[in-house]
Amino acid sequence: MIFTQPASSGRKISVAGDFNGWSPGVTMLKLREDSGVFQALVDMPPGKYQYRIVIDGKWQADRYNEEMQLNAYGEPNSVIVVPES
């Protein structure tokens, strides 16, 4: 799965979800200056996952993914499905 956010979104961007223990320091998006985006490639087995984007320390749903589910705090988590190959 490739997570992508525009470079203009912030200075430090990561993704935290049930696939990495909800740890914002584990999966950092790297700036690709040639394309003007932050990206991270995450190897995940098939399944359904919830995640949030962390931009400069602020947790939020991925504004580029319409699939969402409310978490235990009543806030939206983004949802992705990794299909079988």
PDB file with one MODEL, atoms N, CA, C and O in Angstrom:
MODEL        1
ATOM      1  N   MET A   1       0.855  -1.164   0.000  1.00  0.00           N
ATOM      2  CA  MET A   1       0.000   0.000   0.000  1.00  0.00           C
ATOM      3  C   MET A   1       0.901   1.227   0.000  1.00  0.00           C
ATOM      4  O   MET A   1       1.878   1.295   0.746  1.00  0.00           O
ATOM      5  N   ILE A   2       0.563   2.190  -0.843  1.00  0.00           N
ATOM      6  CA  ILE A   2       1.319   3.446  -0.885  1.00  0.00           C
ATOM      7  C   ILE A   2       0.461   4.545  -0.278  1.00  0.00           C
ATOM      8  O   ILE A   2      -0.646   4.811  -0.747  1.00  0.00           O
ATOM      9  N   PHE A   3       0.972   5.175   0.755  1.00  0.00           N
ATOM     10  CA  PHE A   3       0.318   6.320   1.369  1.00  0.00           C
ATOM     11  C   PHE A   3       0.972   7.568   0.806  1.00  0.00           C
ATOM     12  O   PHE A   3       2.199   7.664   0.768  1.00  0.00           O
ATOM     13  N   THR A   4       0.162   8.530   0.365  1.00  0.00           N
ATOM     14  CA  THR A   4       0.672   9.741  -0.266  1.00  0.00           C
ATOM     15  C   THR A   4      -0.074  10.957   0.272  1.00  0.00           C
ATOM     16  O   THR A   4      -1.294  10.937   0.435  1.00  0.00           O
ATOM     17  N   GLN A   5       0.678  12.001   0.539  1.00  0.00           N
ATOM     18  CA  GLN A   5       0.114  13.280   0.954  1.00  0.00           C
ATOM     19  C   GLN A   5       0.876  14.387   0.244  1.00  0.00           C
ATOM     20  O   GLN A   5       2.074  14.240   0.004  1.00  0.00           O
ATOM     21  N   PRO A   6       0.220  15.493  -0.100  1.00  0.00           N
ATOM     22  CA  PRO A   6       0.926  16.593  -0.758  1.00  0.00           C
ATOM     23  C   PRO A   6       2.020  17.175   0.141  1.00  0.00           C
ATOM     24  O   PRO A   6       1.871  17.219   1.362  1.00  0.00           O
ATOM     25  N   ALA A   7       3.105  17.613  -0.464  1.00  0.00           N
ATOM     26  CA  ALA A   7       4.211  18.202   0.295  1.00  0.00           C
ATOM     27  C   ALA A   7       3.758  19.437   1.059  1.00  0.00           C
ATOM     28  O   ALA A   7       4.330  19.769   2.097  1.00  0.00           O
ATOM     29  N   SER A   8       2.745  20.114   0.558  1.00  0.00           N
ATOM     30  CA  SER A   8       2.251  21.327   1.208  1.00  0.00           C
ATOM     31  C   SER A   8       1.445  21.038   2.479  1.00  0.00           C
ATOM     32  O   SER A   8       1.048  21.970   3.178  1.00  0.00           O
ATOM     33  N   SER A   9       1.199  19.762   2.785  1.00  0.00           N
ATOM     34  CA  SER A   9       0.386  19.392   3.946  1.00  0.00           C
ATOM     35  C   SER A   9       1.053  19.713   5.272  1.00  0.00           C
ATOM     36  O   SER A   9       0.381  20.064   6.242  1.00  0.00           O
ATOM     37  N   GLY A  10       2.373  19.594   5.315  1.00  0.00           N
ATOM     38  CA  GLY A  10       3.084  19.814   6.573  1.00  0.00           C
ATOM     39  C   GLY A  10       4.559  19.518   6.417  1.00  0.00           C
ATOM     40  O   GLY A  10       5.052  19.271   5.316  1.00  0.00           O
ATOM     41  N   ARG A  11       5.261  19.549   7.559  1.00  0.00           N
ATOM     42  CA  ARG A  11       6.708  19.303   7.533  1.00  0.00           C
ATOM     43  C   ARG A  11       7.076  17.871   7.908  1.00  0.00           C
ATOM     44  O   ARG A  11       8.069  17.331   7.421  1.00  0.00           O
ATOM     45  N   LYS A  12       6.274  17.261   8.774  1.00  0.00           N
ATOM     46  CA  LYS A  12       6.549  15.898   9.246  1.00  0.00           C
ATOM     47  C   LYS A  12       5.240  15.116   9.191  1.00  0.00           C
ATOM     48  O   LYS A  12       4.278  15.449   9.883  1.00  0.00           O
ATOM     49  N   ILE A  13       5.213  14.071   8.360  1.00  0.00           N
ATOM     50  CA  ILE A  13       3.973  13.319   8.148  1.00  0.00           C
ATOM     51  C   ILE A  13       4.237  11.829   8.349  1.00  0.00           C
ATOM     52  O   ILE A  13       5.237  11.285   7.880  1.00  0.00           O
ATOM     53  N   SER A  14       3.317  11.190   9.053  1.00  0.00           N
ATOM     54  CA  SER A  14       3.404   9.747   9.248  1.00  0.00           C
ATOM     55  C   SER A  14       2.001   9.164   9.160  1.00  0.00           C
ATOM     56  O   SER A  14       1.004   9.885   9.111  1.00  0.00           O
ATOM     57  N   VAL A  15       1.957   7.845   9.143  1.00  0.00           N
ATOM     58  CA  VAL A  15       0.679   7.143   9.156  1.00  0.00           C
ATOM     59  C   VAL A  15       0.708   6.180  10.336  1.00  0.00           C
ATOM     60  O   VAL A  15       1.693   5.475  10.557  1.00  0.00           O
ATOM     61  N   ALA A  16      -0.390   6.162  11.091  1.00  0.00           N
ATOM     62  CA  ALA A  16      -0.511   5.266  12.241  1.00  0.00           C
ATOM     63  C   ALA A  16      -1.821   4.505  12.088  1.00  0.00           C
ATOM     64  O   ALA A  16      -2.866   5.093  11.810  1.00  0.00           O
ATOM     65  N   GLY A  17      -1.751   3.200  12.271  1.00  0.00           N
ATOM     66  CA  GLY A  17      -2.958   2.405  12.117  1.00  0.00           C
ATOM     67  C   GLY A  17      -2.848   1.069  12.813  1.00  0.00           C
ATOM     68  O   GLY A  17      -1.860   0.774  13.486  1.00  0.00           O
ATOM     69  N   ASP A  18      -3.883   0.265  12.637  1.00  0.00           N
ATOM     70  CA  ASP A  18      -3.868  -1.037  13.298  1.00  0.00           C
ATOM     71  C   ASP A  18      -2.826  -1.971  12.682  1.00  0.00           C
ATOM     72  O   ASP A  18      -2.565  -3.038  13.237  1.00  0.00           O
ATOM     73  N   PHE A  19      -2.233  -1.602  11.568  1.00  0.00           N
ATOM     74  CA  PHE A  19      -1.180  -2.395  10.936  1.00  0.00           C
ATOM     75  C   PHE A  19       0.206  -2.104  11.508  1.00  0.00           C
ATOM     76  O   PHE A  19       1.146  -2.850  11.235  1.00  0.00           O
ATOM     77  N   ASN A  20       0.355  -1.028  12.302  1.00  0.00           N
ATOM     78  CA  ASN A  20       1.658  -0.724  12.906  1.00  0.00           C
ATOM     79  C   ASN A  20       1.537  -0.347  14.384  1.00  0.00           C
ATOM     80  O   ASN A  20       2.362   0.394  14.920  1.00  0.00           O
ATOM     81  N   GLY A  21       0.498  -0.869  15.026  1.00  0.00           N
ATOM     82  CA  GLY A  21       0.319  -0.640  16.459  1.00  0.00           C
ATOM     83  C   GLY A  21      -0.086   0.778  16.813  1.00  0.00           C
ATOM     84  O   GLY A  21       0.103   1.209  17.951  1.00  0.00           O
ATOM     85  N   TRP A  22      -0.642   1.513  15.855  1.00  0.00           N
ATOM     86  CA  TRP A  22      -1.053   2.902  16.055  1.00  0.00           C
ATOM     87  C   TRP A  22       0.102   3.762  16.542  1.00  0.00           C
ATOM     88  O   TRP A  22      -0.095   4.694  17.322  1.00  0.00           O
ATOM     89  N   SER A  23       1.279   3.455  16.091  1.00  0.00           N
ATOM     90  CA  SER A  23       2.478   4.191  16.505  1.00  0.00           C
ATOM     91  C   SER A  23       2.872   5.206  15.428  1.00  0.00           C
ATOM     92  O   SER A  23       3.272   4.809  14.333  1.00  0.00           O
ATOM     93  N   PRO A  24       2.767   6.506  15.717  1.00  0.00           N
ATOM     94  CA  PRO A  24       3.050   7.514  14.703  1.00  0.00           C
ATOM     95  C   PRO A  24       4.519   7.625  14.317  1.00  0.00           C
ATOM     96  O   PRO A  24       4.837   8.257  13.309  1.00  0.00           O
ATOM     97  N   GLY A  25       5.418   7.032  15.084  1.00  0.00           N
ATOM     98  CA  GLY A  25       6.837   7.107  14.755  1.00  0.00           C
ATOM     99  C   GLY A  25       7.352   5.955  13.911  1.00  0.00           C
ATOM    100  O   GLY A  25       8.517   5.954  13.513  1.00  0.00           O
ATOM    101  N   VAL A  26       6.506   4.976  13.632  1.00  0.00           N
ATOM    102  CA  VAL A  26       6.945   3.778  12.916  1.00  0.00           C
ATOM    103  C   VAL A  26       6.954   3.966  11.397  1.00  0.00           C
ATOM    104  O   VAL A  26       7.902   3.557  10.727  1.00  0.00           O
ATOM    105  N   THR A  27       5.916   4.575  10.860  1.00  0.00           N
ATOM    106  CA  THR A  27       5.779   4.679   9.408  1.00  0.00           C
ATOM    107  C   THR A  27       5.774   6.149   8.989  1.00  0.00           C
ATOM    108  O   THR A  27       4.721   6.777   8.878  1.00  0.00           O
ATOM    109  N   MET A  28       6.962   6.675   8.761  1.00  0.00           N
ATOM    110  CA  MET A  28       7.115   8.066   8.344  1.00  0.00           C
ATOM    111  C   MET A  28       7.006   8.154   6.829  1.00  0.00           C
ATOM    112  O   MET A  28       7.535   7.305   6.111  1.00  0.00           O
ATOM    113  N   LEU A  29       6.325   9.174   6.349  1.00  0.00           N
ATOM    114  CA  LEU A  29       6.271   9.424   4.918  1.00  0.00           C
ATOM    115  C   LEU A  29       7.495  10.259   4.557  1.00  0.00           C
ATOM    116  O   LEU A  29       7.836  11.209   5.263  1.00  0.00           O
ATOM    117  N   LYS A  30       8.147   9.906   3.470  1.00  0.00           N
ATOM    118  CA  LYS A  30       9.354  10.616   3.034  1.00  0.00           C
ATOM    119  C   LYS A  30       9.012  11.595   1.921  1.00  0.00           C
ATOM    120  O   LYS A  30       8.218  11.296   1.029  1.00  0.00           O
ATOM    121  N   LEU A  31       9.624  12.765   1.992  1.00  0.00           N
ATOM    122  CA  LEU A  31       9.385  13.786   0.984  1.00  0.00           C
ATOM    123  C   LEU A  31      10.050  13.399  -0.320  1.00  0.00           C
ATOM    124  O   LEU A  31      11.241  13.089  -0.362  1.00  0.00           O
ATOM    125  N   ARG A  32       9.264  13.422  -1.382  1.00  0.00           N
ATOM    126  CA  ARG A  32       9.779  13.210  -2.739  1.00  0.00           C
ATOM    127  C   ARG A  32       9.702  14.562  -3.443  1.00  0.00           C
ATOM    128  O   ARG A  32       8.675  14.925  -4.017  1.00  0.00           O
ATOM    129  N   GLU A  33      10.783  15.279  -3.386  1.00  0.00           N
ATOM    130  CA  GLU A  33      10.799  16.634  -3.936  1.00  0.00           C
ATOM    131  C   GLU A  33      10.517  16.650  -5.431  1.00  0.00           C
ATOM    132  O   GLU A  33       9.943  17.611  -5.945  1.00  0.00           O
ATOM    133  N   ASP A  34      10.920  15.582  -6.141  1.00  0.00           N
ATOM    134  CA  ASP A  34      10.691  15.533  -7.591  1.00  0.00           C
ATOM    135  C   ASP A  34       9.213  15.529  -7.957  1.00  0.00           C
ATOM    136  O   ASP A  34       8.832  16.037  -9.012  1.00  0.00           O
ATOM    137  N   SER A  35       8.375  14.955  -7.087  1.00  0.00           N
ATOM    138  CA  SER A  35       6.945  14.892  -7.385  1.00  0.00           C
ATOM    139  C   SER A  35       6.097  15.747  -6.442  1.00  0.00           C
ATOM    140  O   SER A  35       4.882  15.832  -6.616  1.00  0.00           O
ATOM    141  N   GLY A  36       6.716  16.375  -5.457  1.00  0.00           N
ATOM    142  CA  GLY A  36       5.993  17.272  -4.563  1.00  0.00           C
ATOM    143  C   GLY A  36       5.040  16.586  -3.608  1.00  0.00           C
ATOM    144  O   GLY A  36       4.009  17.152  -3.245  1.00  0.00           O
ATOM    145  N   VAL A  37       5.377  15.355  -3.190  1.00  0.00           N
ATOM    146  CA  VAL A  37       4.530  14.623  -2.254  1.00  0.00           C
ATOM    147  C   VAL A  37       5.379  13.930  -1.194  1.00  0.00           C
ATOM    148  O   VAL A  37       6.575  13.698  -1.372  1.00  0.00           O
ATOM    149  N   PHE A  38       4.721  13.613  -0.095  1.00  0.00           N
ATOM    150  CA  PHE A  38       5.278  12.709   0.905  1.00  0.00           C
ATOM    151  C   PHE A  38       4.708  11.331   0.596  1.00  0.00           C
ATOM    152  O   PHE A  38       3.526  11.209   0.275  1.00  0.00           O
ATOM    153  N   GLN A  39       5.543  10.283   0.690  1.00  0.00           N
ATOM    154  CA  GLN A  39       5.061   8.924   0.423  1.00  0.00           C
ATOM    155  C   GLN A  39       5.698   7.908   1.366  1.00  0.00           C
ATOM    156  O   GLN A  39       6.814   8.089   1.854  1.00  0.00           O
ATOM    157  N   ALA A  40       4.955   6.846   1.600  1.00  0.00           N
ATOM    158  CA  ALA A  40       5.469   5.677   2.320  1.00  0.00           C
ATOM    159  C   ALA A  40       4.859   4.440   1.684  1.00  0.00           C
ATOM    160  O   ALA A  40       3.662   4.399   1.399  1.00  0.00           O
ATOM    161  N   LEU A  41       5.683   3.447   1.467  1.00  0.00           N
ATOM    162  CA  LEU A  41       5.239   2.150   0.961  1.00  0.00           C
ATOM    163  C   LEU A  41       5.197   1.196   2.148  1.00  0.00           C
ATOM    164  O   LEU A  41       6.208   0.978   2.815  1.00  0.00           O
ATOM    165  N   VAL A  42       4.030   0.634   2.404  1.00  0.00           N
ATOM    166  CA  VAL A  42       3.846  -0.257   3.552  1.00  0.00           C
ATOM    167  C   VAL A  42       3.395  -1.615   3.045  1.00  0.00           C
ATOM    168  O   VAL A  42       2.379  -1.730   2.359  1.00  0.00           O
ATOM    169  N   ASP A  43       4.160  -2.643   3.389  1.00  0.00           N
ATOM    170  CA  ASP A  43       3.821  -4.010   3.012  1.00  0.00           C
ATOM    171  C   ASP A  43       2.809  -4.548   4.024  1.00  0.00           C
ATOM    172  O   ASP A  43       3.110  -4.654   5.213  1.00  0.00           O
ATOM    173  N   MET A  44       1.615  -4.885   3.549  1.00  0.00           N
ATOM    174  CA  MET A  44       0.554  -5.379   4.424  1.00  0.00           C
ATOM    175  C   MET A  44      -0.088  -6.609   3.816  1.00  0.00           C
ATOM    176  O   MET A  44      -0.302  -6.666   2.605  1.00  0.00           O
ATOM    177  N   PRO A  45      -0.397  -7.593   4.646  1.00  0.00           N
ATOM    178  CA  PRO A  45      -1.136  -8.739   4.128  1.00  0.00           C
ATOM    179  C   PRO A  45      -2.567  -8.324   3.792  1.00  0.00           C
ATOM    180  O   PRO A  45      -3.038  -7.285   4.257  1.00  0.00           O
ATOM    181  N   PRO A  46      -3.258  -9.128   2.990  1.00  0.00           N
ATOM    182  CA  PRO A  46      -4.647  -8.810   2.656  1.00  0.00           C
ATOM    183  C   PRO A  46      -5.491  -8.637   3.922  1.00  0.00           C
ATOM    184  O   PRO A  46      -5.301  -9.337   4.917  1.00  0.00           O
ATOM    185  N   GLY A  47      -6.416  -7.697   3.855  1.00  0.00           N
ATOM    186  CA  GLY A  47      -7.306  -7.456   4.987  1.00  0.00           C
ATOM    187  C   GLY A  47      -7.825  -6.035   4.993  1.00  0.00           C
ATOM    188  O   GLY A  47      -7.505  -5.235   4.114  1.00  0.00           O
ATOM    189  N   LYS A  48      -8.632  -5.732   5.998  1.00  0.00           N
ATOM    190  CA  LYS A  48      -9.214  -4.402   6.176  1.00  0.00           C
ATOM    191  C   LYS A  48      -8.487  -3.720   7.327  1.00  0.00           C
ATOM    192  O   LYS A  48      -8.301  -4.311   8.391  1.00  0.00           O
ATOM    193  N   TYR A  49      -8.076  -2.467   7.108  1.00  0.00           N
ATOM    194  CA  TYR A  49      -7.281  -1.743   8.092  1.00  0.00           C
ATOM    195  C   TYR A  49      -7.840  -0.347   8.330  1.00  0.00           C
ATOM    196  O   TYR A  49      -8.390   0.285   7.428  1.00  0.00           O
ATOM    197  N   GLN A  50      -7.684   0.119   9.577  1.00  0.00           N
ATOM    198  CA  GLN A  50      -8.010   1.494   9.921  1.00  0.00           C
ATOM    199  C   GLN A  50      -6.704   2.232  10.174  1.00  0.00           C
ATOM    200  O   GLN A  50      -5.728   1.655  10.653  1.00  0.00           O
ATOM    201  N   TYR A  51      -6.703   3.523   9.841  1.00  0.00           N
ATOM    202  CA  TYR A  51      -5.494   4.320  10.052  1.00  0.00           C
ATOM    203  C   TYR A  51      -5.847   5.794  10.149  1.00  0.00           C
ATOM    204  O   TYR A  51      -6.959   6.210   9.823  1.00  0.00           O
ATOM    205  N   ARG A  52      -4.873   6.575  10.606  1.00  0.00           N
ATOM    206  CA  ARG A  52      -4.973   8.031  10.619  1.00  0.00           C
ATOM    207  C   ARG A  52      -3.648   8.596  10.136  1.00  0.00           C
ATOM    208  O   ARG A  52      -2.598   7.972  10.285  1.00  0.00           O
ATOM    209  N   ILE A  53      -3.712   9.777   9.559  1.00  0.00           N
ATOM    210  CA  ILE A  53      -2.522  10.497   9.130  1.00  0.00           C
ATOM    211  C   ILE A  53      -2.119  11.428  10.266  1.00  0.00           C
ATOM    212  O   ILE A  53      -2.976  12.068  10.877  1.00  0.00           O
ATOM    213  N   VAL A  54      -0.826  11.509  10.553  1.00  0.00           N
ATOM    214  CA  VAL A  54      -0.324  12.401  11.604  1.00  0.00           C
ATOM    215  C   VAL A  54       0.543  13.459  10.921  1.00  0.00           C
ATOM    216  O   VAL A  54       1.629  13.166  10.421  1.00  0.00           O
ATOM    217  N   ILE A  55       0.045  14.680  10.911  1.00  0.00           N
ATOM    218  CA  ILE A  55       0.737  15.790  10.253  1.00  0.00           C
ATOM    219  C   ILE A  55       1.201  16.772  11.316  1.00  0.00           C
ATOM    220  O   ILE A  55       0.392  17.388  12.010  1.00  0.00           O
ATOM    221  N   ASP A  56       2.512  16.907  11.432  1.00  0.00           N
ATOM    222  CA  ASP A  56       3.106  17.808  12.429  1.00  0.00           C
ATOM    223  C   ASP A  56       2.495  17.589  13.814  1.00  0.00           C
ATOM    224  O   ASP A  56       2.195  18.543  14.532  1.00  0.00           O
ATOM    225  N   GLY A  57       2.314  16.309  14.178  1.00  0.00           N
ATOM    226  CA  GLY A  57       1.808  15.935  15.495  1.00  0.00           C
ATOM    227  C   GLY A  57       0.297  15.898  15.625  1.00  0.00           C
ATOM    228  O   GLY A  57      -0.209  15.457  16.657  1.00  0.00           O
ATOM    229  N   LYS A  58      -0.443  16.345  14.618  1.00  0.00           N
ATOM    230  CA  LYS A  58      -1.903  16.345  14.656  1.00  0.00           C
ATOM    231  C   LYS A  58      -2.469  15.119  13.959  1.00  0.00           C
ATOM    232  O   LYS A  58      -2.197  14.882  12.782  1.00  0.00           O
ATOM    233  N   TRP A  59      -3.261  14.340  14.693  1.00  0.00           N
ATOM    234  CA  TRP A  59      -3.893  13.148  14.145  1.00  0.00           C
ATOM    235  C   TRP A  59      -5.159  13.545  13.396  1.00  0.00           C
ATOM    236  O   TRP A  59      -5.952  14.351  13.881  1.00  0.00           O
ATOM    237  N   GLN A  60      -5.338  12.975  12.216  1.00  0.00           N
ATOM    238  CA  GLN A  60      -6.539  13.274  11.434  1.00  0.00           C
ATOM    239  C   GLN A  60      -6.816  12.156  10.444  1.00  0.00           C
ATOM    240  O   GLN A  60      -5.939  11.360  10.110  1.00  0.00           O
ATOM    241  N   ALA A  61      -8.058  12.120   9.985  1.00  0.00           N
ATOM    242  CA  ALA A  61      -8.409  11.172   8.927  1.00  0.00           C
ATOM    243  C   ALA A  61      -7.709  11.617   7.647  1.00  0.00           C
ATOM    244  O   ALA A  61      -7.378  12.791   7.480  1.00  0.00           O
ATOM    245  N   ASP A  62      -7.494  10.676   6.766  1.00  0.00           N
ATOM    246  CA  ASP A  62      -6.872  10.951   5.472  1.00  0.00           C
ATOM    247  C   ASP A  62      -7.898  11.658   4.589  1.00  0.00           C
ATOM    248  O   ASP A  62      -8.878  11.041   4.172  1.00  0.00           O
ATOM    249  N   ARG A  63      -7.689  12.924   4.303  1.00  0.00           N
ATOM    250  CA  ARG A  63      -8.673  13.692   3.531  1.00  0.00           C
ATOM    251  C   ARG A  63      -8.794  13.214   2.087  1.00  0.00           C
ATOM    252  O   ARG A  63      -9.709  13.631   1.377  1.00  0.00           O
ATOM    253  N   TYR A  64      -7.889  12.348   1.644  1.00  0.00           N
ATOM    254  CA  TYR A  64      -7.923  11.835   0.274  1.00  0.00           C
ATOM    255  C   TYR A  64      -8.516  10.429   0.187  1.00  0.00           C
ATOM    256  O   TYR A  64      -8.458   9.787  -0.862  1.00  0.00           O
ATOM    257  N   ASN A  65      -9.082   9.959   1.289  1.00  0.00           N
ATOM    258  CA  ASN A  65      -9.736   8.653   1.328  1.00  0.00           C
ATOM    259  C   ASN A  65     -11.135   8.849   1.907  1.00  0.00           C
ATOM    260  O   ASN A  65     -11.280   9.246   3.063  1.00  0.00           O
ATOM    261  N   GLU A  66     -12.148   8.576   1.117  1.00  0.00           N
ATOM    262  CA  GLU A  66     -13.534   8.779   1.559  1.00  0.00           C
ATOM    263  C   GLU A  66     -14.044   7.675   2.482  1.00  0.00           C
ATOM    264  O   GLU A  66     -15.051   7.858   3.166  1.00  0.00           O
ATOM    265  N   GLU A  67     -13.353   6.524   2.509  1.00  0.00           N
ATOM    266  CA  GLU A  67     -13.786   5.401   3.350  1.00  0.00           C
ATOM    267  C   GLU A  67     -13.373   5.670   4.793  1.00  0.00           C
ATOM    268  O   GLU A  67     -12.185   5.782   5.097  1.00  0.00           O
ATOM    269  N   MET A  68     -14.378   5.773   5.693  1.00  0.00           N
ATOM    270  CA  MET A  68     -14.101   6.083   7.094  1.00  0.00           C
ATOM    271  C   MET A  68     -14.988   5.283   8.021  1.00  0.00           C
ATOM    272  O   MET A  68     -16.050   4.785   7.644  1.00  0.00           O
ATOM    273  N   GLN A  69     -14.508   5.179   9.256  1.00  0.00           N
ATOM    274  CA  GLN A  69     -15.253   4.500  10.310  1.00  0.00           C
ATOM    275  C   GLN A  69     -14.945   5.240  11.605  1.00  0.00           C
ATOM    276  O   GLN A  69     -13.790   5.580  11.860  1.00  0.00           O
ATOM    277  N   LEU A  70     -15.963   5.494  12.426  1.00  0.00           N
ATOM    278  CA  LEU A  70     -15.728   6.192  13.686  1.00  0.00           C
ATOM    279  C   LEU A  70     -14.974   5.298  14.658  1.00  0.00           C
ATOM    280  O   LEU A  70     -15.253   4.104  14.766  1.00  0.00           O
ATOM    281  N   ASN A  71     -14.009   5.892  15.368  1.00  0.00           N
ATOM    282  CA  ASN A  71     -13.262   5.141  16.380  1.00  0.00           C
ATOM    283  C   ASN A  71     -13.959   5.268  17.735  1.00  0.00           C
ATOM    284  O   ASN A  71     -15.035   5.858  17.825  1.00  0.00           O
ATOM    285  N   ALA A  72     -13.358   4.722  18.777  1.00  0.00           N
ATOM    286  CA  ALA A  72     -13.949   4.720  20.112  1.00  0.00           C
ATOM    287  C   ALA A  72     -14.126   6.128  20.680  1.00  0.00           C
ATOM    288  O   ALA A  72     -14.899   6.317  21.619  1.00  0.00           O
ATOM    289  N   TYR A  73     -13.428   7.111  20.129  1.00  0.00           N
ATOM    290  CA  TYR A  73     -13.521   8.501  20.590  1.00  0.00           C
ATOM    291  C   TYR A  73     -14.511   9.316  19.757  1.00  0.00           C
ATOM    292  O   TYR A  73     -14.661  10.520  19.969  1.00  0.00           O
ATOM    293  N   GLY A  74     -15.188   8.659  18.807  1.00  0.00           N
ATOM    294  CA  GLY A  74     -16.147   9.335  17.960  1.00  0.00           C
ATOM    295  C   GLY A  74     -15.511  10.124  16.828  1.00  0.00           C
ATOM    296  O   GLY A  74     -16.176  10.931  16.179  1.00  0.00           O
ATOM    297  N   GLU A  75     -14.218   9.890  16.587  1.00  0.00           N
ATOM    298  CA  GLU A  75     -13.502  10.571  15.509  1.00  0.00           C
ATOM    299  C   GLU A  75     -13.360   9.625  14.325  1.00  0.00           C
ATOM    300  O   GLU A  75     -13.335   8.408  14.508  1.00  0.00           O
ATOM    301  N   PRO A  76     -13.267  10.167  13.109  1.00  0.00           N
ATOM    302  CA  PRO A  76     -13.160   9.292  11.939  1.00  0.00           C
ATOM    303  C   PRO A  76     -11.761   8.717  11.739  1.00  0.00           C
ATOM    304  O   PRO A  76     -10.767   9.443  11.767  1.00  0.00           O
ATOM    305  N   ASN A  77     -11.702   7.425  11.541  1.00  0.00           N
ATOM    306  CA  ASN A  77     -10.490   6.743  11.079  1.00  0.00           C
ATOM    307  C   ASN A  77     -10.684   6.452   9.603  1.00  0.00           C
ATOM    308  O   ASN A  77     -11.797   6.147   9.173  1.00  0.00           O
ATOM    309  N   SER A  78      -9.636   6.540   8.835  1.00  0.00           N
ATOM    310  CA  SER A  78      -9.697   6.146   7.435  1.00  0.00           C
ATOM    311  C   SER A  78      -9.605   4.629   7.348  1.00  0.00           C
ATOM    312  O   SER A  78      -9.005   3.988   8.211  1.00  0.00           O
ATOM    313  N   VAL A  79     -10.199   4.058   6.310  1.00  0.00           N
ATOM    314  CA  VAL A  79     -10.249   2.609   6.142  1.00  0.00           C
ATOM    315  C   VAL A  79      -9.713   2.248   4.760  1.00  0.00           C
ATOM    316  O   VAL A  79     -10.061   2.873   3.759  1.00  0.00           O
ATOM    317  N   ILE A  80      -8.861   1.230   4.728  1.00  0.00           N
ATOM    318  CA  ILE A  80      -8.376   0.679   3.454  1.00  0.00           C
ATOM    319  C   ILE A  80      -8.569  -0.822   3.470  1.00  0.00           C
ATOM    320  O   ILE A  80      -8.574  -1.456   4.525  1.00  0.00           O
ATOM    321  N   VAL A  81      -8.727  -1.381   2.279  1.00  0.00           N
ATOM    322  CA  VAL A  81      -8.813  -2.832   2.134  1.00  0.00           C
ATOM    323  C   VAL A  81      -7.695  -3.259   1.178  1.00  0.00           C
ATOM    324  O   VAL A  81      -7.611  -2.785   0.045  1.00  0.00           O
ATOM    325  N   VAL A  82      -6.852  -4.154   1.656  1.00  0.00           N
ATOM    326  CA  VAL A  82      -5.790  -4.716   0.828  1.00  0.00           C
ATOM    327  C   VAL A  82      -6.330  -6.032   0.271  1.00  0.00           C
ATOM    328  O   VAL A  82      -6.579  -6.975   1.022  1.00  0.00           O
ATOM    329  N   PRO A  83      -6.510  -6.089  -1.044  1.00  0.00           N
ATOM    330  CA  PRO A  83      -7.109  -7.295  -1.646  1.00  0.00           C
ATOM    331  C   PRO A  83      -6.118  -8.461  -1.716  1.00  0.00           C
ATOM    332  O   PRO A  83      -4.903  -8.284  -1.625  1.00  0.00           O
ATOM    333  N   GLU A  84      -6.679  -9.639  -1.880  1.00  0.00           N
ATOM    334  CA  GLU A  84      -5.850 -10.828  -2.138  1.00  0.00           C
ATOM    335  C   GLU A  84      -5.164 -10.622  -3.480  1.00  0.00           C
ATOM    336  O   GLU A  84      -5.754 -10.044  -4.392  1.00  0.00           O
ATOM    337  N   SER A  85      -3.941 -11.082  -3.611  1.00  0.00           N
ATOM    338  CA  SER A  85      -3.209 -10.918  -4.869  1.00  0.00           C
ATOM    339  C   SER A  85      -3.747 -11.837  -5.938  1.00  0.00           C
ATOM    340  O   SER A  85      -3.249 -11.834  -7.064  1.00  0.00           O
TER     341      SER A  85
ENDMDL
END
